[in-house]
Amino acid sequence: MRVLILFLFITNLTLSQNNGSSKKGVAFNLGYESSWQDRFVKLNPSWHYSWNWEYKANYPSGVEFVPMIWGSGGLTQERISYLNNLASTGTIKNVLTFNEPDLDGQADLTVDEALALWPLLETLSVPISSPVTSAPLNDWMREFMDKAEADNLRIDFVAIHIYHKNIASNFLALVEEVYQTYGKPIWITEFAVRDMDATTSIPNRYSEAYVLSFMDQVLTALDELDYVKRYSWFDPNSNNPKYPRLITADLISETNELTALGDFYAKHTLSVPKNDLSNINISPNPASNTIYINDNTEILTATIYGINGQRSHKQLITNKVDVTGLENGIFFLKLKNDENKTIRKIVIDK
C-alpha cells in the first residue's frame, strides 16, 4: 500500500506539469553570429544550436542555446566544467554530442573511440544526446547504441539527421522506426527535402510548393508525437557549391530575407489547443483485450503500470489500447498528449 501511495503521489506531481513550449528550433553556425538576433526574430524558434559549445556574451535572449560537443577535440574537462557552470545558472538545459562521427570531414570517430570518451560526457549535469549520425539507423549508430546499452551508459535522448526521406509518410515512418529501435526521446536536429542529383545545370526535382506541403505535413505530425521533443529544419547556405540540392528548402537568404518556406516555418507554432484529458472516457472497465478511448482523435501516449508502480508497456494510440498481454488484476492507465496527462484505474478480467 505504501508503494501504491507513493506512486500516485509522484503521478499527481507529474500531472500538474504541462509542457506547452514549442519544439521548433533553428541551426545557424558562428558565421551567422552577427545576424542571430535578426534571424531569431524572423523565424521565431524556441531553441538554437550552432554546432559549437560556447555561450556567447551577446547571445540573444528568449531563445534556448543548446551547446554541442562537436568532436573529440572539443571534449575536455575544462569544457565540461564550463558547461556545468552554465547549467548551474540555468543558461543551458541540454547538450548535443558528436556531429556525424560516421563521416570523414565531420566528427570522424569509431564507435569504440566514442564509447571511450563517453564517461566524461556523463559528468555533465544536464541531459545529453546520442551522437548524431548521418543516418539514424546505419551500422555505426546501431553498434554504438547496442554497446552503450550493454555498458549501461547514459544517453538521455537520440539526436538524428534525415535528408533521404522526401515523402512525408516515409519520413514519419522512419522517425517511428528510430523510436521503436532505440526507445528514447528524439530530437531531429537536421532535416530537409534534398535532391542529391540537382546541380547548377540540373534543376531540383522538388518544387517550392512540394517542399512547403512536405513541411506542413511533417511539422503537424511531429507536434503530435510525444516522443519527438525538438526539431530543427536545416537552412542551406547559398554560397555552398551543393546549394542546388537544397535550394527549394531554403528558409532565409544570406541577407536575412525569409523565403515563402521560411515564412511558413516562422508562423508555425504549437498553438492548436490540446485536449485537457480531464473529461476523457474509457470503456469497457473491467476489460479483457481492448480498452476504447471514446471520442478521441488526437495521438496519445498510453502507458500502463502495475499496482506496484512498475511499467508494463507503452504505446501510441488514438482511440483504443491493446491490453491482451496483461494478466487479470488492477492496473493504472496513463494517457498523455503534448500538454496534459491523466491517469485512470483499470481492471483486467478475462
C-alpha positions as CSV (number, residue, x, y, z in Angstrom):
1,M,0.0,0.0,0.0
2,R,2.9,2.4,0.8
3,V,4.3,1.8,-2.7
4,L,1.0,2.5,-4.3
5,I,0.5,5.7,-2.4
6,L,4.0,6.9,-3.3
7,F,3.3,6.0,-7.0
8,L,0.1,8.0,-7.0
9,F,1.8,11.0,-5.3
10,I,4.5,11.1,-7.9
11,T,2.0,10.7,-10.7
12,N,-0.1,13.6,-9.4
13,L,3.0,15.8,-9.3
14,T,3.7,14.8,-12.9
15,L,0.1,15.5,-14.0
16,S,0.4,19.1,-12.8
17,Q,3.4,19.8,-15.1
18,N,2.2,20.8,-18.6
19,N,4.6,21.4,-21.5
20,G,3.2,23.9,-23.9
21,S,6.6,25.1,-25.3
22,S,7.4,24.9,-29.0
23,K,9.6,22.1,-30.3
24,K,10.7,24.3,-33.2
25,G,14.4,25.3,-33.4
26,V,17.0,26.6,-35.8
27,A,20.6,25.9,-36.6
28,F,23.0,28.7,-37.5
29,N,26.7,28.4,-37.1
30,L,29.2,31.0,-35.8
31,G,29.5,32.5,-39.3
32,Y,26.0,34.0,-38.7
33,E,26.6,35.2,-35.2
34,S,26.2,38.8,-36.1
35,S,22.7,38.1,-37.5
36,W,21.4,35.6,-35.0
37,Q,19.2,38.2,-33.4
38,D,17.6,39.2,-36.7
39,R,17.1,35.6,-37.8
40,F,15.6,34.6,-34.4
41,V,13.1,37.5,-34.6
42,K,12.1,36.5,-38.1
43,L,11.9,32.7,-37.7
44,N,10.5,32.6,-34.1
45,P,12.4,29.5,-32.8
46,S,12.3,28.3,-29.1
47,W,15.8,26.9,-29.3
48,H,19.0,27.1,-31.4
49,Y,22.4,25.4,-31.8
50,S,25.5,26.4,-33.7
51,W,27.5,23.1,-33.8
52,N,29.6,24.8,-31.1
53,W,29.9,24.6,-27.3
54,E,30.4,28.3,-26.3
55,Y,27.7,30.5,-25.0
56,K,28.4,33.9,-26.5
57,A,28.2,37.0,-24.3
58,N,25.9,38.8,-26.7
59,Y,23.6,35.8,-27.2
60,P,20.0,36.9,-27.9
61,S,17.6,36.5,-25.1
62,G,14.4,34.4,-25.3
63,V,15.8,31.5,-27.3
64,E,17.4,28.5,-25.6
65,F,21.0,27.9,-26.6
66,V,21.9,24.2,-26.9
67,P,25.7,23.6,-26.9
68,M,27.3,20.8,-28.9
69,I,30.5,18.8,-28.2
70,W,31.1,18.5,-32.0
71,G,34.0,16.0,-31.9
72,S,36.7,14.5,-29.7
73,G,38.8,17.7,-29.9
74,G,36.1,19.7,-28.1
75,L,35.7,17.2,-25.2
76,T,38.0,18.3,-22.4
77,Q,37.5,18.5,-18.6
78,E,37.7,22.3,-19.0
79,R,34.8,22.3,-21.4
80,I,32.8,20.0,-19.2
81,S,33.3,22.3,-16.2
82,Y,32.4,25.3,-18.3
83,L,29.1,23.7,-19.4
84,N,28.3,22.5,-15.9
85,N,28.7,26.1,-14.7
86,L,26.2,27.3,-17.4
87,A,23.9,24.5,-16.3
88,S,24.1,25.6,-12.7
89,T,22.8,29.0,-13.6
90,G,20.0,27.6,-15.9
91,T,21.7,29.1,-19.0
92,I,21.7,25.7,-20.7
93,K,19.4,22.7,-20.3
94,N,20.7,20.1,-22.8
95,V,23.9,19.2,-24.6
96,L,24.3,17.7,-28.1
97,T,27.2,15.4,-28.9
98,F,29.5,14.3,-31.8
99,N,28.3,15.6,-35.2
100,E,28.2,12.8,-37.8
101,P,31.0,10.7,-36.3
102,D,30.5,8.2,-39.1
103,L,31.7,10.5,-41.8
104,D,35.2,11.7,-42.8
105,G,35.3,15.5,-42.5
106,Q,32.9,15.5,-39.7
107,A,33.5,14.2,-36.1
108,D,35.0,11.1,-37.7
109,L,35.2,8.7,-34.7
110,T,35.0,4.9,-34.5
111,V,32.3,3.5,-32.3
112,D,34.9,2.4,-29.7
113,E,36.5,5.8,-29.7
114,A,33.2,7.5,-29.0
115,L,32.4,5.0,-26.2
116,A,35.8,5.6,-24.6
117,L,35.0,9.3,-24.4
118,W,31.5,8.8,-23.0
119,P,32.3,8.6,-19.3
120,L,33.5,12.3,-19.4
121,L,30.2,13.3,-21.1
122,E,28.3,11.6,-18.4
123,T,29.6,14.0,-15.9
124,L,27.5,16.8,-17.5
125,S,24.7,17.7,-15.2
126,V,22.1,18.2,-17.9
127,P,20.6,15.7,-20.4
128,I,23.0,14.6,-23.2
129,S,22.2,13.3,-26.7
130,S,23.4,10.3,-28.5
131,P,26.0,11.0,-31.3
132,V,24.1,12.3,-34.3
133,T,25.0,10.2,-37.3
134,S,24.4,11.0,-41.0
135,A,21.5,8.4,-40.9
136,P,19.9,7.3,-37.7
137,L,19.7,3.6,-38.3
138,N,23.1,3.0,-40.0
139,D,25.6,0.4,-38.8
140,W,27.6,3.0,-36.8
141,M,24.6,4.2,-34.8
142,R,23.2,0.7,-34.2
143,E,26.6,-0.6,-32.9
144,F,27.1,2.4,-30.7
145,M,23.6,2.2,-29.1
146,D,23.9,-1.6,-28.6
147,K,27.3,-1.2,-26.9
148,A,26.2,1.8,-24.9
149,E,23.2,-0.1,-23.6
150,A,25.3,-3.1,-22.7
151,D,27.7,-0.9,-20.8
152,N,24.8,1.0,-19.1
153,L,26.0,4.3,-20.4
154,R,23.7,7.4,-20.0
155,I,22.0,8.6,-23.2
156,D,19.1,10.8,-22.4
157,F,17.8,11.4,-25.9
158,V,18.6,10.4,-29.5
159,A,19.6,13.1,-32.0
160,I,19.1,12.4,-35.7
161,H,19.5,13.8,-39.2
162,I,17.1,12.9,-42.0
163,Y,17.7,14.1,-45.6
164,H,16.8,10.9,-47.6
165,K,13.0,10.6,-46.9
166,N,11.4,13.1,-49.2
167,I,7.8,11.8,-48.9
168,A,6.2,12.9,-45.6
169,S,4.7,9.5,-44.8
170,N,8.1,7.8,-45.3
171,F,9.8,10.4,-43.2
172,L,7.4,9.9,-40.4
173,A,7.7,6.1,-40.7
174,L,11.5,6.4,-40.2
175,V,11.1,8.6,-37.1
176,E,8.7,6.0,-35.7
177,E,11.2,3.2,-36.5
178,V,14.0,5.1,-34.8
179,Y,11.9,5.4,-31.7
180,Q,10.9,1.7,-31.7
181,T,14.6,0.7,-32.2
182,Y,16.2,2.8,-29.5
183,G,13.3,3.5,-27.2
184,K,14.4,7.1,-26.3
185,P,13.1,10.6,-26.8
186,I,14.1,12.1,-30.2
187,W,15.5,15.4,-31.4
188,I,15.6,15.9,-35.2
189,T,18.5,18.3,-35.3
190,E,18.8,18.5,-39.1
191,F,16.2,17.6,-41.8
192,A,15.1,19.0,-45.1
193,V,14.0,17.8,-48.6
194,R,17.2,17.2,-50.6
195,D,17.6,16.3,-54.3
196,M,21.1,14.6,-54.5
197,D,21.1,14.9,-58.3
198,A,20.5,18.6,-58.5
199,T,23.3,20.8,-59.8
200,T,23.6,24.3,-61.2
201,S,22.6,22.8,-64.6
202,I,20.2,20.1,-63.3
203,P,17.1,21.7,-61.7
204,N,16.0,20.4,-58.3
205,R,13.1,18.0,-58.8
206,Y,11.3,19.2,-55.6
207,S,9.4,22.4,-56.2
208,E,9.0,25.1,-53.5
209,A,5.3,24.1,-53.3
210,Y,6.2,20.5,-52.8
211,V,8.6,21.3,-50.0
212,L,6.1,23.5,-48.3
213,S,3.5,20.8,-48.4
214,F,6.1,18.3,-47.0
215,M,6.9,20.7,-44.2
216,D,3.3,21.3,-43.3
217,Q,2.5,17.5,-43.1
218,V,5.7,16.7,-41.2
219,L,5.6,19.5,-38.6
220,T,2.0,18.9,-37.8
221,A,2.7,15.2,-37.2
222,L,5.9,15.9,-35.2
223,D,4.0,18.2,-32.9
224,E,1.6,15.4,-32.1
225,L,4.3,12.8,-31.3
226,D,5.2,13.0,-27.6
227,Y,8.5,11.2,-28.1
228,V,9.7,13.9,-30.5
229,K,10.9,16.6,-28.2
230,R,12.6,19.0,-30.6
231,Y,13.2,19.5,-34.4
232,S,15.2,21.9,-36.5
233,W,14.9,22.4,-40.2
234,F,18.3,22.7,-41.9
235,D,18.7,26.0,-43.7
236,P,21.3,25.8,-46.6
237,N,23.9,28.4,-47.4
238,S,23.5,29.7,-51.0
239,N,27.3,30.1,-51.2
240,N,27.8,26.4,-50.9
241,P,28.6,24.6,-54.2
242,K,26.0,21.9,-53.2
243,Y,23.3,24.5,-52.6
244,P,21.2,23.4,-55.7
245,R,20.4,20.1,-53.8
246,L,18.6,22.2,-51.1
247,I,17.6,25.3,-53.0
248,T,13.9,24.8,-52.6
249,A,14.4,24.0,-48.8
250,D,15.9,27.4,-48.1
251,L,14.4,29.3,-45.1
252,I,16.2,32.6,-45.1
253,S,18.6,34.3,-47.5
254,E,22.1,35.4,-46.8
255,T,20.7,38.9,-46.4
256,N,18.2,37.7,-43.8
257,E,15.1,37.8,-46.0
258,L,12.6,35.0,-45.4
259,T,11.6,32.7,-48.3
260,A,8.0,31.6,-48.6
261,L,9.0,28.4,-46.8
262,G,10.8,30.4,-44.1
263,D,7.7,32.5,-43.6
264,F,5.6,29.3,-43.1
265,Y,8.2,27.9,-40.7
266,A,8.2,31.2,-38.7
267,K,4.5,31.2,-38.3
268,H,4.3,27.5,-37.3
269,T,3.6,27.1,-33.6
270,L,2.0,24.7,-31.2
271,S,-0.9,27.0,-30.8
272,V,-3.5,24.3,-31.6
273,P,-5.3,23.6,-28.2
274,K,-4.9,20.1,-26.8
275,N,-7.5,18.0,-25.1
276,D,-7.0,18.6,-21.4
277,L,-8.0,14.9,-20.9
278,S,-9.9,15.6,-17.7
279,N,-13.2,14.5,-19.2
280,I,-11.9,11.7,-21.3
281,N,-14.0,8.4,-21.1
282,I,-12.6,4.9,-21.3
283,S,-14.6,1.6,-21.7
284,P,-15.1,-1.2,-21.0
285,N,-13.7,-1.3,-17.5
286,P,-13.2,-4.1,-16.5
287,A,-11.7,-5.1,-19.8
288,S,-10.3,-8.2,-21.4
289,N,-8.5,-7.4,-24.7
290,T,-9.2,-3.8,-25.7
291,I,-9.9,-0.5,-23.9
292,Y,-11.5,2.2,-26.0
293,I,-10.8,5.9,-25.6
294,N,-14.2,7.4,-26.5
295,D,-14.5,10.4,-28.8
296,N,-10.7,11.0,-29.1
297,T,-9.0,11.8,-32.4
298,E,-5.5,13.0,-31.4
299,I,-2.4,10.9,-30.9
300,L,-1.9,10.0,-27.2
301,T,0.9,8.1,-25.4
302,A,-0.7,5.3,-23.3
303,T,1.4,3.8,-20.5
304,I,0.2,1.0,-18.2
305,Y,1.6,0.5,-14.7
306,G,1.0,-2.3,-12.3
307,I,-0.3,-1.6,-8.8
308,N,3.3,-1.5,-7.5
309,G,4.2,1.3,-10.0
310,Q,6.2,-0.9,-12.4
311,R,5.6,0.0,-16.1
312,S,4.1,-2.9,-18.1
313,H,4.1,-1.4,-21.6
314,K,3.8,1.8,-23.6
315,Q,2.1,2.5,-26.9
316,L,1.0,5.4,-29.2
317,I,-2.8,5.3,-29.6
318,T,-5.7,7.4,-30.7
319,N,-8.9,5.6,-29.7
320,K,-8.0,2.2,-28.3
321,V,-5.4,0.5,-26.1
322,D,-4.4,-3.1,-26.5
323,V,-4.3,-4.9,-23.2
324,T,-4.2,-8.5,-24.4
325,G,-0.8,-9.1,-22.8
326,L,-1.9,-8.3,-19.3
327,E,-2.9,-10.8,-16.6
328,N,-6.0,-10.3,-14.5
329,G,-5.7,-7.6,-11.9
330,I,-5.7,-3.9,-11.2
331,F,-3.6,-1.5,-13.3
332,F,-3.2,2.2,-13.9
333,L,-3.5,3.7,-17.4
334,K,-1.7,7.0,-18.0
335,L,-2.8,8.9,-21.1
336,K,-0.7,11.9,-22.3
337,N,-0.6,14.4,-25.1
338,D,2.0,17.2,-25.5
339,E,0.5,19.3,-22.8
340,N,-1.6,17.2,-20.4
341,K,-1.9,13.9,-18.7
342,T,-4.5,11.9,-16.9
343,I,-4.4,8.6,-15.0
344,R,-7.2,6.0,-14.7
345,K,-7.5,2.8,-12.7
346,I,-8.4,-0.1,-14.9
347,V,-9.3,-3.7,-14.1
348,I,-8.3,-6.6,-16.4
349,D,-10.8,-9.6,-16.1
350,K,-10.5,-12.3,-18.8
